[in-house]
Amino acid sequence: MRTNLRITAAATTALVAALSLSACGSDSGSKAADKPSTPAATAPATTGPDGTARGATTGGDTAGTTGGTGGTSGATGGSGSSTGGQGTAKPAKSTGKHPGGQSGSGSGSGSGSGKRVTCTGSNIKLTATPVSRPINHILLTATNTGKTTCDAYNAPAVKFSNAQSPIAVDKDTIPQAVVSLAPGRSAYAMVRTQGEPDGTDPYMTSQVVVYFSGAAGMESVGRSAYASLSKPVGVVDAQAMATYWQSNVDPISAW
């Protein structure tokens, strides 16, 4: 009787153990089934015939999303899967202009284009001042009264009141460049009224007239200009002479 009870108890214990193992196995299987499956590995990128990187065609939705991003931004220059767009970036078009809308041709003109005119009696104020040294000399000053730069070409054609023609010009005083006068600036010329006494009596005058020349030569252009002297001076036309226009007095101060 006791032997049968022991056998029955042992069988019951074995049954319980078997049921526990079965339950554990079932739970493990259930947990394993609940785990998310590992995504399929994305195929490596390949290079197309045009040298651009292309994404995998078997990467599923993940590869397609990556390719689409590249196609939208164009930053990586690649393309995704069959669902992704082409990602080759287009170069920006050149407008040929600098900032501010200016043409990039390297040439152009502005308000400071350097427009110039010839100095004449229309845009010049002339003054004539006798100087103490050298004797028998007067200083001519031509001031630009206009609003545009003017060029004082060559030498003033100086004619005194009783003269038949302008006096001679000293070609040794030709400046290195044309004298240009901005508005308000002046040019200068020295005039010798007579030389060493040779028995010729000078005539007295208190007015001088100046004719202006153009770029082509010594011919007169435009209006002449008149200047009154502060006191009469003696003139001998055969001995009188003028210098070329100068940008400052220094080169002719001792002429």
C-alpha positions as CSV (number, residue, x, y, z in Angstrom):
1,M,0.0,0.0,0.0
2,R,2.8,2.4,0.9
3,T,4.7,1.4,-2.2
4,N,1.8,2.4,-4.4
5,L,1.5,5.8,-2.7
6,R,5.2,6.5,-3.2
7,I,4.9,5.6,-6.9
8,T,1.8,7.7,-7.2
9,A,3.6,10.7,-5.5
10,A,6.6,10.3,-7.7
11,A,4.5,10.2,-10.8
12,T,2.7,13.3,-9.7
13,T,6.0,15.1,-9.1
14,A,7.3,14.1,-12.5
15,L,4.0,15.3,-14.1
16,V,4.3,18.7,-12.4
17,A,7.9,19.1,-13.5
18,A,7.0,18.2,-17.1
19,L,4.2,20.8,-17.1
20,S,6.6,23.5,-15.7
21,L,9.1,22.8,-18.4
22,S,6.4,22.9,-21.0
23,A,5.2,26.2,-19.7
24,C,8.7,27.7,-19.7
25,G,9.3,26.5,-23.3
26,S,6.0,28.0,-24.4
27,D,6.8,31.3,-22.7
28,S,10.3,31.4,-24.3
29,G,8.8,30.7,-27.7
30,S,6.2,33.4,-27.1
31,K,8.9,36.0,-26.2
32,A,11.0,35.0,-29.1
33,A,8.0,35.5,-31.4
34,D,7.2,38.9,-29.9
35,K,10.7,40.2,-30.7
36,P,10.8,42.5,-33.8
37,S,12.5,41.0,-36.8
38,T,15.9,42.4,-37.8
39,P,15.6,44.4,-41.0
40,A,17.2,43.0,-44.0
41,A,20.7,44.4,-44.6
42,T,20.8,47.2,-47.1
43,A,22.7,46.4,-50.2
44,P,25.9,48.4,-50.8
45,A,25.7,51.5,-53.0
46,T,26.9,51.3,-56.5
47,T,28.3,53.8,-59.0
48,G,26.4,54.4,-62.1
49,P,27.8,54.9,-65.6
50,D,27.8,58.7,-65.2
51,G,30.0,58.5,-62.0
52,T,27.1,59.4,-59.6
53,A,26.5,57.3,-56.5
54,R,23.2,55.3,-56.6
55,G,21.5,53.7,-53.7
56,A,20.4,50.0,-53.4
57,T,17.4,48.9,-55.3
58,T,16.6,46.1,-52.8
59,G,16.8,48.2,-49.6
60,G,13.1,48.4,-49.2
61,D,11.4,51.4,-47.7
62,T,14.5,52.4,-45.8
63,A,16.7,52.7,-48.9
64,G,14.0,54.4,-50.8
65,T,13.6,57.0,-48.1
66,T,17.4,57.7,-48.2
67,G,17.4,58.0,-51.9
68,G,14.4,60.4,-51.8
69,T,16.2,62.6,-49.4
70,G,19.2,62.8,-51.6
71,G,17.0,63.5,-54.6
72,T,15.2,66.4,-52.8
73,S,18.2,68.2,-51.5
74,G,20.7,67.4,-54.2
75,A,23.4,67.7,-51.5
76,T,24.9,64.2,-51.9
77,G,24.5,64.0,-55.6
78,G,23.2,60.4,-55.4
79,S,19.9,58.7,-56.1
80,G,17.9,56.3,-54.0
81,S,16.0,53.1,-54.9
82,S,13.4,52.8,-57.5
83,T,11.2,55.0,-55.3
84,G,13.9,57.7,-54.7
85,G,14.5,60.7,-57.0
86,Q,17.6,61.6,-58.9
87,G,19.9,63.7,-56.6
88,T,22.3,65.4,-59.1
89,A,22.6,69.1,-58.2
90,K,22.4,71.7,-60.9
91,P,25.0,74.4,-60.9
92,A,23.8,77.9,-60.2
93,K,23.4,80.1,-63.3
94,S,25.9,83.0,-63.6
95,T,24.3,86.4,-64.1
96,G,27.5,88.1,-65.1
97,K,26.8,90.9,-62.6
98,H,28.5,92.2,-59.5
99,P,26.6,92.9,-56.3
100,G,24.5,96.0,-56.8
101,G,23.4,95.1,-60.3
102,Q,26.6,96.4,-62.0
103,S,27.8,94.7,-65.1
104,G,30.8,92.4,-64.7
105,S,32.3,93.4,-68.0
106,G,35.0,95.5,-66.3
107,S,34.0,98.6,-68.1
108,G,31.5,101.3,-67.7
109,S,30.9,104.9,-67.1
110,G,29.6,106.9,-64.1
111,S,29.0,110.4,-63.1
112,G,32.7,111.0,-62.8
113,S,33.4,110.4,-66.5
114,G,35.8,113.3,-66.7
115,K,34.0,115.6,-69.1
116,R,36.2,118.6,-70.1
117,V,35.9,121.8,-72.1
118,T,38.4,124.3,-73.4
119,C,39.2,127.3,-71.3
120,T,37.9,130.5,-73.0
121,G,36.6,133.9,-72.0
122,S,33.2,132.2,-71.4
123,N,34.4,130.2,-68.3
124,I,37.6,132.1,-67.3
125,K,38.1,135.2,-65.2
126,L,41.3,137.0,-66.2
127,T,43.4,139.3,-64.0
128,A,46.7,141.1,-64.9
129,T,49.0,142.2,-62.2
130,P,52.3,144.1,-62.7
131,V,55.2,142.6,-60.7
132,S,58.2,144.4,-59.2
133,R,60.7,141.6,-60.2
134,P,61.5,141.0,-62.9
135,I,60.9,144.6,-64.1
136,N,58.6,145.3,-67.0
137,H,56.6,142.1,-66.4
138,I,52.9,141.4,-65.6
139,L,51.4,138.2,-64.3
140,L,48.3,136.8,-65.9
141,T,46.0,134.7,-63.8
142,A,43.1,132.7,-65.5
143,T,40.6,131.3,-63.0
144,N,38.0,128.7,-64.0
145,T,34.6,130.2,-63.0
146,G,32.6,127.4,-64.6
147,K,31.3,124.1,-63.2
148,T,33.3,121.8,-65.5
149,T,37.1,121.2,-65.7
150,C,38.6,123.2,-68.6
151,D,42.0,122.8,-70.3
152,A,44.2,125.8,-70.9
153,Y,46.0,124.9,-74.1
154,N,49.3,126.3,-75.3
155,A,50.0,130.0,-74.5
156,P,47.7,133.0,-74.1
157,A,47.6,135.1,-77.3
158,V,48.2,138.5,-75.7
159,K,47.4,141.7,-77.4
160,F,47.7,145.2,-75.9
161,S,45.4,148.1,-76.8
162,N,47.4,149.6,-79.7
163,A,49.0,146.4,-81.1
164,Q,48.2,145.1,-84.5
165,S,48.7,141.5,-83.6
166,P,49.4,139.3,-80.5
167,I,52.9,139.4,-79.0
168,A,55.5,136.6,-79.4
169,V,55.5,133.4,-77.3
170,D,58.5,131.8,-75.6
171,K,58.5,128.2,-76.7
172,D,61.1,127.3,-74.0
173,T,58.3,127.5,-71.4
174,I,56.1,124.7,-72.8
175,P,54.8,122.7,-69.9
176,Q,55.1,118.9,-69.7
177,A,51.3,118.5,-69.9
178,V,48.2,120.4,-70.8
179,V,47.2,122.6,-67.8
180,S,43.7,121.4,-66.6
181,L,41.7,123.6,-64.3
182,A,39.1,122.2,-62.0
183,P,36.4,124.7,-61.1
184,G,38.0,127.5,-59.0
185,R,41.5,126.6,-60.0
186,S,43.9,128.9,-61.9
187,A,46.5,128.9,-64.6
188,Y,49.4,131.4,-64.9
189,A,51.4,133.1,-67.6
190,M,54.1,135.8,-67.4
191,V,54.2,138.6,-69.9
192,R,57.3,140.8,-70.6
193,T,56.1,144.2,-71.8
194,Q,59.5,145.5,-73.1
195,G,63.1,144.6,-73.1
196,E,66.4,146.4,-73.1
197,P,66.1,150.0,-74.3
198,D,66.9,150.2,-78.0
199,G,65.7,153.7,-78.8
200,T,62.1,152.7,-79.4
201,D,59.6,154.6,-77.3
202,P,57.1,152.4,-75.5
203,Y,53.4,153.3,-75.5
204,M,51.4,153.2,-72.3
205,T,48.4,151.0,-71.8
206,S,46.2,149.9,-68.8
207,Q,44.4,147.1,-70.5
208,V,45.3,143.7,-71.9
209,V,43.2,141.3,-74.0
210,V,43.9,137.5,-74.1
211,Y,42.7,135.0,-76.8
212,F,42.6,131.3,-76.1
213,S,43.7,128.4,-78.3
214,G,42.3,125.0,-78.7
215,A,43.9,121.5,-78.7
216,A,44.5,121.6,-82.5
217,G,46.9,124.5,-82.4
218,M,47.4,128.2,-81.7
219,E,44.3,129.4,-83.5
220,S,41.9,131.4,-81.5
221,V,38.7,129.6,-80.1
222,G,35.8,130.9,-78.1
223,R,35.5,134.3,-76.5
224,S,38.5,136.4,-75.6
225,A,39.0,137.8,-72.1
226,Y,39.9,141.3,-70.9
227,A,41.8,142.5,-67.8
228,S,42.5,146.0,-66.5
229,L,45.9,146.8,-65.0
230,S,46.1,148.6,-61.7
231,K,48.4,151.1,-63.3
232,P,49.5,151.8,-66.9
233,V,52.6,150.0,-68.2
234,G,54.9,150.8,-71.1
235,V,54.8,148.4,-74.0
236,V,57.2,147.8,-76.9
237,D,55.4,145.2,-79.1
238,A,58.6,144.1,-80.9
239,Q,60.2,143.3,-77.5
240,A,57.1,141.9,-75.7
241,M,56.7,138.2,-75.1
242,A,54.5,135.7,-73.2
243,T,55.0,132.3,-71.6
244,Y,52.8,129.3,-72.0
245,W,50.1,128.6,-69.4
246,Q,51.5,127.0,-66.2
247,S,49.8,125.2,-63.4
248,N,51.7,127.2,-60.8
249,V,53.8,130.4,-60.7
250,D,57.1,128.8,-59.7
251,P,58.4,127.8,-63.2
252,I,58.0,131.4,-64.5
253,S,58.5,133.5,-61.4
254,A,62.0,134.5,-62.4
255,W,61.5,134.4,-66.2
